[in-house]
Amino acid sequence: MARITVECLACGANRSVVQAERQRLEPGECPRCGYVGWARRGELTENLRRALRERTTERRRLRPV
């Protein structure tokens, strides 16, 4: 099992979570703001972080590419 750091898409809080091999990562609710959207730390650029935080949570739905 690997420990990875994830970042809340709403407030930027970091959390370390354990991910088992071939298991879906579900870090749960952010302890700081209650939001449930996360990204692996280092995957987001500053421009993307800013764009996500400026949008309302209702408009934050990301579409798969």
SULJO-V563463 format. One record per residue. N is the residue number from 1. PHI is phi in degrees with one decimal (NA if undefined). OMEGA is omega in whole degrees, -180 to 180 (NA if undefined). NEAR is the number of other ideal C-beta (glycine too) atoms within 8 Angstrom. Layout:
{{N:PHI:OMEGA:NEAR} {N:PHI:OMEGA:NEAR}}
This chain:
{{1:NA:-178:6} {2:-108.7:174:6} {3:-95.5:177:8} {4:-129.0:178:10} {5:-103.9:178:10} {6:-118.0:-177:14} {7:-123.5:178:13} {8:-67.4:-179:15} {9:-75.9:-179:10} {10:-92.6:-173:11} {11:-117.4:178:8} {12:87.5:179:8} {13:-62.8:178:10} {14:-103.7:179:9} {15:-145.9:176:12} {16:-95.9:-179:7} {17:-131.8:178:10} {18:-97.8:177:6} {19:-123.6:176:10} {20:-76.1:180:6} {21:-59.5:180:6} {22:59.1:178:3} {23:-110.4:179:6} {24:-68.8:180:3} {25:-81.1:179:9} {26:-134.0:-177:4} {27:-72.8:177:7} {28:84.7:-175:4} {29:-81.6:177:6} {30:-68.8:180:13} {31:-68.5:-179:5} {32:-84.0:-173:7} {33:-122.5:178:8} {34:87.8:-180:6} {35:-72.5:-178:11} {36:-115.1:178:7} {37:-92.5:-178:8} {38:-132.2:172:12} {39:-138.8:176:9} {40:-63.8:-180:9} {41:-63.3:-179:10} {42:98.4:179:4} {43:-86.4:-177:5} {44:-100.1:173:10} {45:-86.8:178:5} {46:-60.6:179:6} {47:-63.6:179:6} {48:-68.0:176:8} {49:-56.9:-179:10} {50:-61.9:-180:8} {51:-61.9:179:8} {52:-66.7:-177:11} {53:-73.8:178:9} {54:-79.9:178:5} {55:-83.9:174:8} {56:-70.7:-178:5} {57:-62.0:179:7} {58:-67.2:-177:4} {59:-96.9:-175:6} {60:-85.9:-177:10} {61:-58.7:178:4} {62:-92.9:-180:4} {63:-100.4:179:4} {64:-65.6:-180:3} {65:-94.7:NA:2}}
